[in-house]
Amino acid sequence: MADNNETTSTGTARTTRKIREGLVVSNKMDKTAVVAVVERVRHPKYAKFVLRTKRLYAHDETNDVNVGDKVRVMETRPLSKSKRWRVVEVLERAK
């Protein structure tokens, strides 16, 4: 992953927000989508790659994502008890 710092015009460092891509696994809540993000991590002892899945609760203002869509989410301020992400764009619609 790239460096998360960028310099502003005043010369101070500012951190950028995390961006992840994942698959929508649920959209039953109002203005909320559950996005499953899969990452490959190397096991510390056995050096094999393991798939880890995180379920992120993302804000979807227009309720336009459906189950099976591939989306890009961005970290944001806390919107509720468990919602810390928002849907930025739909990369691929479900067939």
N, C-alpha and C positions, 0 to 999 in steps of 0.2 A: 504494500500500500504506500502511496505517496506521502510526502510530508504534509501534515495538517495545518501548517502555519503559512499565512500570507501576510505581506507587509502592506499597511495602509499608507495613504498619502502623507500622514503625519510621521511615519517611520516606526510606529508601534506595531508589534506583532499581534495578529488576531487569529484565533483558531477557526478553521472552517468546520462546517457540520458534517457528520458522518453520512454517507450515502450507501445504501444497500439495494440489491436487486433480489426479488423473490417472487413466489407464487402465492396468489390469493387463495386461502383455504376456507374462508368464511366471510360472508357479507351480510349476515342476518341482523346485525345491530344497525341502528340508525347512524349514518355518517361515520361508520367505523368499519374497517376491513382488517381481518387477521391475515398477516403475510408471513409465510414460512420461508426463512432464509437458511439455505444450506451452505455450510462452509467446510472445506477440507483442511483438517489440522493434522499435524504430524504427531504421532504418539511419542512421548518423551523417552520411554524405555525401549519399545519395540521398533520404533522408527517406521511404522506402517502408517499410511494415511487413513484417517477415520472421518466419516461424515458426521457433522454435528448440525442439528436443526434447531433454530430459534424461532419462536412465534412472536412476532412483533404486532402490537396493536397500532394501526395507522389511521389517521384522520382522513376521511374522504368526504369533502364538503358537498359534492354534487351527487353522491351515491351512484356513480357511474361504473364502478368496477364490479366484475362478476367473478364467481369461483372459477379458477383455472387461468385467469389473466396473469401475465407476467408484468410486474410493476416495479418502478423505482421509488424508494421511500427515502426521506431525509429526516434527520434528527431535528427535533424542535423542542420548544418549552413544554413543560407538562400541561396537557390539556385535560386530563382526568387522573384518576388513581393509577391507571395502568397505561394510558396513551401518551407516548413520548415521540411518536413519529408521524409524518404526514405523507400522503401519496403525492409525488411530484409529477409523474407521467406514467401512462400505460404503454409498455414496450410492445406487448403482443396480446391480442385478444384471444380468448378461448375459442376453440373451434366447435 
